Amino acid sequence: MEIAGRIKLISDIQTFDSGFRKREVVLTTEEQYPQHILIELLGDRVDIINSFNVGDDVRVSINIRGREWVNPQGETKYFNSITGWRIEKLMPVSSGMGQDNPMVPPSAHISPASSAPSMQEEEDDDLPF
């Protein structure tokens, strides 16, 4: 899976007693309702963000992970995490190119002649608020 957005935060590397390393990156998506998405970089992937800066537009290849935990009271809880494994910089589109959203590749745009709604429009209709 991939997610695109603008880098809002790059945390320092955290190193644990076991030698395991972790770093967090927050992306802000550019859509009708922008989301601030926390992405974890783990192990040898913590350095893939070194050449990027806050404010850069990027596309991150991610895995979504889930786990189950039973607390001391016997209640089962579920947690999700998003881990990144590749990052690429997106180049801003200059005006006059006919593309109004630099986060969407040209092939994903629907031509004005098309009457079919895009996948994004269908997803927006399902929002509970």
Accessible surface in RSA format (square Angstrom, percent):
REM  Atomic radii and reference values for relative SASA: ProtOr
REM  Chains: A
REM  Algorithm: Lee & Richards
REM  Probe-radius: 1.40
REM  Slices: 20
REM RES _ NUM      All-atoms   Total-Side   Main-Chain    Non-polar    All polar
REM                ABS   REL    ABS   REL    ABS   REL    ABS   REL    ABS   REL
RES MET A   1   149.14  77.2 104.30  69.0  44.84 106.8  99.70  84.8  49.44  65.5
RES GLU A   2    95.76  55.0  64.77  49.0  30.99  73.8  25.44  49.2  70.32  57.4
RES ILE A   3    32.81  18.7  27.84  20.7   4.97  12.0  32.81  23.6   0.00   0.0
RES ALA A   4    22.39  20.6  11.97  18.5  10.42  23.7  11.97  16.9  10.42  27.6
RES GLY A   5     0.00   0.0   0.00   N/A   0.00   0.0   0.00   0.0   0.00   0.0
RES ARG A   6   105.52  44.3 105.42  53.7   0.10   0.2  31.24  42.7  74.28  45.0
RES ILE A   7     1.69   1.0   0.03   0.0   1.67   4.0   0.03   0.0   1.67   4.5
RES LYS A   8   111.74  54.5  94.72  58.1  17.01  40.5  65.84  59.3  45.89  48.9
RES LEU A   9    87.71  48.8  86.98  62.2   0.73   1.8  87.71  61.6   0.00   0.0
RES ILE A  10    41.23  23.5  18.84  14.0  22.39  54.0  18.84  13.6  22.39  60.8
RES SER A  11    23.63  20.0  16.59  22.1   7.04  16.2  22.99  49.0   0.64   0.9
RES ASP A  12   121.60  85.2 114.46 113.9   7.14  16.9  32.15  75.7  89.45  89.2
RES ILE A  13    62.83  35.8  37.81  28.2  25.02  60.3  37.81  27.2  25.02  67.9
RES GLN A  14    69.87  39.1  64.76  47.3   5.11  12.2  31.28  66.6  38.59  29.3
RES THR A  15    91.05  64.8  57.42  58.2  33.63  80.2  44.00  59.1  47.05  71.1
RES PHE A  16    92.02  46.0  84.57  52.4   7.45  19.4  88.14  53.4   3.88  11.1
RES ASP A  17   164.14 115.0 123.30 122.7  40.84  96.6  46.03 108.3 118.11 117.8
RES SER A  18   101.97  86.2  54.92  73.3  47.05 108.4  60.39 128.6  41.58  58.3
RES GLY A  19    47.58  58.7   0.00   N/A  47.58  58.7  30.18  82.8  17.39  38.9
RES PHE A  20    93.22  46.6  83.97  52.0   9.25  24.1  91.86  55.7   1.36   3.9
RES ARG A  21    73.36  30.8  72.58  37.0   0.78   1.9  22.99  31.4  50.37  30.5
RES LYS A  22    42.20  20.6  42.20  25.9   0.00   0.0   6.83   6.1  35.37  37.7
RES ARG A  23    32.37  13.6  32.37  16.5   0.00   0.0   0.00   0.0  32.37  19.6
RES GLU A  24    39.43  22.6  39.43  29.8   0.00   0.0   0.00   0.0  39.43  32.2
RES VAL A  25     2.03   1.3   2.03   1.8   0.00   0.0   2.03   1.8   0.00   0.0
RES VAL A  26    22.10  14.5  22.10  20.0   0.00   0.0  22.10  19.2   0.00   0.0
RES LEU A  27     0.00   0.0   0.00   0.0   0.00   0.0   0.00   0.0   0.00   0.0
RES THR A  28    28.60  20.3  28.56  29.0   0.03   0.1  26.79  36.0   1.81   2.7
RES THR A  29    14.30  10.2  13.58  13.8   0.73   1.7  13.58  18.2   0.73   1.1
RES GLU A  30    58.63  33.7  43.38  32.8  15.25  36.3  31.46  60.9  27.17  22.2
RES GLU A  31    72.40  41.6  47.52  36.0  24.88  59.2  30.16  58.3  42.24  34.5
RES GLN A  32   128.53  71.9  91.85  67.1  36.68  87.3  44.42  94.6  84.10  63.8
RES TYR A  33   100.89  47.1  96.53  54.9   4.35  11.3  63.39  47.6  37.50  46.2
RES PRO A  34    73.31  53.4  58.38  53.2  14.94  54.3  58.38  48.2  14.94  92.8
RES GLN A  35    84.44  47.2  82.27  60.1   2.18   5.2  21.68  46.2  62.76  47.6
RES HIS A  36   108.53  59.3  80.20  55.7  28.32  72.5  56.37  58.1  52.16  60.7
RES ILE A  37    36.80  20.9  35.13  26.2   1.67   4.0  36.80  26.5   0.00   0.0
RES LEU A  38    85.43  47.6  74.93  53.6  10.50  26.4  74.93  52.6  10.50  28.3
RES ILE A  39     1.08   0.6   1.08   0.8   0.00   0.0   1.08   0.8   0.00   0.0
RES GLU A  40    29.64  17.0  29.64  22.4   0.00   0.0   3.17   6.1  26.48  21.6
RES LEU A  41     0.45   0.2   0.45   0.3   0.00   0.0   0.45   0.3   0.00   0.0
RES LEU A  42    48.09  26.8  42.87  30.7   5.22  13.1  42.93  30.1   5.16  13.9
RES GLY A  43    24.71  30.5   0.00   N/A  24.71  30.5  24.71  67.8   0.00   0.0
RES ASP A  44   122.00  85.5  99.56  99.1  22.44  53.1  44.97 105.8  77.03  76.8
RES ARG A  45   102.61  43.1 102.61  52.3   0.00   0.0  12.15  16.6  90.47  54.8
RES VAL A  46     0.00   0.0   0.00   0.0   0.00   0.0   0.00   0.0   0.00   0.0
RES ASP A  47    63.74  44.6  55.04  54.8   8.70  20.6  23.07  54.3  40.67  40.6
RES ILE A  48    48.02  27.3  32.00  23.8  16.03  38.6  40.41  29.1   7.61  20.6
RES ILE A  49     1.39   0.8   0.62   0.5   0.78   1.9   0.62   0.4   0.78   2.1
RES ASN A  50    94.61  65.2  63.23  61.1  31.38  75.6  33.74  81.2  60.87  58.8
RES SER A  51    97.57  82.5  62.24  83.1  35.34  81.4  56.74 120.8  40.83  57.2
RES PHE A  52    25.78  12.9  19.07  11.8   6.70  17.4  19.07  11.6   6.70  19.2
RES ASN A  53    99.56  68.7  96.56  93.3   2.99   7.2  22.09  53.2  77.47  74.9
RES VAL A  54    94.49  62.2  72.07  65.2  22.42  54.0  72.07  62.6  22.42  60.8
RES GLY A  55    37.52  46.3   0.00   N/A  37.52  46.3  23.24  63.8  14.28  32.0
RES ASP A  56    20.63  14.5  17.46  17.4   3.17   7.5   3.17   7.5  17.46  17.4
RES ASP A  57    15.91  11.1  12.68  12.6   3.22   7.6   2.24   5.3  13.66  13.6
RES VAL A  58     0.58   0.4   0.58   0.5   0.00   0.0   0.58   0.5   0.00   0.0
RES ARG A  59    51.40  21.6  50.18  25.6   1.23   2.9   3.67   5.0  47.73  28.9
RES VAL A  60     1.74   1.1   1.74   1.6   0.00   0.0   1.74   1.5   0.00   0.0
RES SER A  61     3.02   2.6   2.78   3.7   0.24   0.6   0.83   1.8   2.19   3.1
RES ILE A  62     8.05   4.6   7.45   5.5   0.61   1.5   7.45   5.4   0.61   1.6
RES ASN A  63    66.39  45.8  62.95  60.8   3.44   8.3  14.05  33.8  52.34  50.6
RES ILE A  64    99.12  56.4  68.83  51.3  30.29  73.0  68.83  49.6  30.29  82.2
RES ARG A  65   127.14  53.4 122.26  62.3   4.87  11.6  42.54  58.1  84.59  51.3
RES GLY A  66    58.50  72.1   0.00   N/A  58.50  72.1  19.96  54.8  38.54  86.3
RES ARG A  67   140.08  58.8 128.20  65.3  11.89  28.3  66.08  90.3  74.01  44.9
RES GLU A  68   109.91  63.1  80.65  61.0  29.27  69.7  20.63  39.9  89.29  72.9
RES TRP A  69   125.42  50.3 121.77  58.9   3.65   8.6 100.59  53.6  24.83  40.3
RES VAL A  70    83.56  55.0  64.01  57.9  19.55  47.1  64.01  55.6  19.55  53.0
RES ASN A  71    15.20  10.5  11.25  10.9   3.95   9.5   2.82   6.8  12.38  12.0
RES PRO A  72   123.01  89.7  78.10  71.2  44.91 163.2  91.86  75.8  31.15 193.6
RES GLN A  73   140.12  78.4 103.06  75.3  37.06  88.2  58.37 124.2  81.75  62.0
RES GLY A  74    51.22  63.2   0.00   N/A  51.22  63.2  27.39  75.2  23.83  53.4
RES GLU A  75    97.27  55.8  90.95  68.8   6.31  15.0  36.62  70.8  60.64  49.5
RES THR A  76    63.46  45.1  38.46  39.0  24.99  59.6  16.58  22.3  46.88  70.9
RES LYS A  77    89.75  43.8  87.00  53.4   2.75   6.6  37.84  34.1  51.91  55.3
RES TYR A  78   154.91  72.3 127.41  72.5  27.51  71.6  99.21  74.6  55.70  68.7
RES PHE A  79    89.73  44.9  85.67  53.1   4.06  10.6  89.27  54.1   0.46   1.3
RES ASN A  80   123.44  85.1  93.59  90.4  29.85  71.9  18.34  44.1 105.11 101.6
RES SER A  81    20.09  17.0  13.20  17.6   6.89  15.9  15.18  32.3   4.91   6.9
RES ILE A  82    43.28  24.6  40.43  30.1   2.85   6.9  40.43  29.1   2.85   7.7
RES THR A  83     7.84   5.6   7.73   7.8   0.11   0.3   6.50   8.7   1.34   2.0
RES GLY A  84     3.85   4.7   0.00   N/A   3.85   4.7   0.07   0.2   3.78   8.5
RES TRP A  85    94.72  38.0  92.59  44.8   2.13   5.0  91.76  48.9   2.96   4.8
RES ARG A  86   116.02  48.7 113.72  58.0   2.30   5.5  48.58  66.4  67.44  40.9
RES ILE A  87    20.59  11.7   1.36   1.0  19.23  46.3   1.42   1.0  19.17  52.0
RES GLU A  88    71.13  40.8  67.70  51.2   3.43   8.2  25.14  48.6  45.99  37.5
RES LYS A  89   103.80  50.6  83.02  50.9  20.78  49.5  42.29  38.1  61.51  65.5
RES LEU A  90    19.88  11.1  17.95  12.8   1.93   4.8  18.80  13.2   1.08   2.9
RES MET A  91   139.43  72.2 126.46  83.7  12.96  30.9 108.08  91.9  31.35  41.5
RES PRO A  92   101.43  73.9  82.33  75.0  19.10  69.4  83.43  68.9  17.99 111.8
RES VAL A  93    49.68  32.7  22.29  20.2  27.39  66.0  26.54  23.1  23.14  62.8
RES SER A  94    78.47  66.3  63.04  84.1  15.42  35.5  55.27 117.7  23.19  32.5
RES SER A  95   117.54  99.3  82.92 110.7  34.62  79.7  57.65 122.8  59.89  83.9
RES GLY A  96    84.82 104.6   0.00   N/A  84.82 104.6  42.39 116.3  42.43  95.0
RES MET A  97   135.09  70.0 103.53  68.5  31.57  75.2  76.26  64.8  58.84  78.0
RES GLY A  98    81.04  99.9   0.00   N/A  81.04  99.9  44.87 123.1  36.17  81.0
RES GLN A  99    41.03  22.9  21.24  15.5  19.79  47.1   9.30  19.8  31.73  24.1
RES ASP A 100   128.27  89.8  92.28  91.8  35.99  85.1  49.61 116.7  78.66  78.4
RES ASN A 101    41.30  28.5  40.37  39.0   0.93   2.3  14.39  34.6  26.91  26.0
RES PRO A 102    46.35  33.8  35.89  32.7  10.46  38.0  35.89  29.6  10.46  65.0
RES MET A 103    18.09   9.4   9.46   6.3   8.63  20.6   9.65   8.2   8.44  11.2
RES VAL A 104    44.57  29.3  43.65  39.5   0.92   2.2  44.43  38.6   0.14   0.4
RES PRO A 105    65.11  47.5  58.72  53.5   6.39  23.2  64.65  53.4   0.46   2.9
RES PRO A 106   101.01  73.6  88.77  80.9  12.24  44.5  89.88  74.2  11.13  69.2
RES SER A 107   108.79  91.9  69.68  93.0  39.11  90.1  59.02 125.7  49.77  69.7
RES ALA A 108    54.91  50.5  28.33  43.7  26.58  60.5  38.65  54.4  16.26  43.1
RES HIS A 109    72.88  39.8  51.38  35.7  21.50  55.0  33.23  34.2  39.65  46.1
RES ILE A 110    73.40  41.8  45.35  33.8  28.04  67.6  49.09  35.3  24.31  66.0
RES SER A 111    65.35  55.2  53.26  71.1  12.09  27.8  45.74  97.4  19.61  27.5
RES PRO A 112   143.90 104.9 105.73  96.4  38.17 138.8 120.09  99.1  23.82 148.0
RES ALA A 113   101.36  93.2  61.19  94.4  40.17  91.4  73.13 103.0  28.23  74.8
RES SER A 114    50.10  42.3  26.80  35.8  23.30  53.7  24.41  52.0  25.69  36.0
RES SER A 115   114.97  97.1  79.51 106.1  35.45  81.7  53.38 113.7  61.59  86.3
RES ALA A 116    62.15  57.1  52.50  81.0   9.66  22.0  57.29  80.7   4.86  12.9
RES PRO A 117    77.17  56.2  62.06  56.6  15.11  54.9  66.89  55.2  10.28  63.9
RES SER A 118    29.47  24.9  26.10  34.8   3.37   7.8  24.43  52.0   5.04   7.1
RES MET A 119   136.22  70.5 126.68  83.8   9.54  22.7 114.86  97.7  21.36  28.3
RES GLN A 120    83.30  46.6  79.92  58.4   3.38   8.1  46.41  98.8  36.88  28.0
RES GLU A 121    97.05  55.7  94.53  71.5   2.52   6.0  39.10  75.6  57.95  47.3
RES GLU A 122    82.88  47.6  79.16  59.9   3.72   8.9  30.29  58.6  52.59  42.9
RES GLU A 123    94.75  54.4  88.66  67.1   6.09  14.5  36.78  71.1  57.97  47.3
RES ASP A 124    43.05  30.2  33.42  33.3   9.63  22.8  12.71  29.9  30.35  30.3
RES ASP A 125   121.66  85.2  89.00  88.6  32.66  77.2  29.17  68.7  92.48  92.2
RES ASP A 126   118.52  83.0  91.64  91.2  26.88  63.6  33.80  79.5  84.73  84.5
RES LEU A 127    67.78  37.7  49.33  35.3  18.45  46.4  49.75  34.9  18.03  48.5
RES PRO A 128   125.23  91.3  81.59  74.4  43.65 158.7  95.25  78.6  29.98 186.3
RES PHE A 129   172.91  86.5 115.03  71.2  57.88 150.6 149.62  90.7  23.29  66.7
END  Absolute sums over single chains surface
CHAIN  1 A     9142.3       7049.3       2093.0       5071.1       4071.3
END  Absolute sums over all chains
TOTAL          9142.3       7049.3       2093.0       5071.1       4071.3
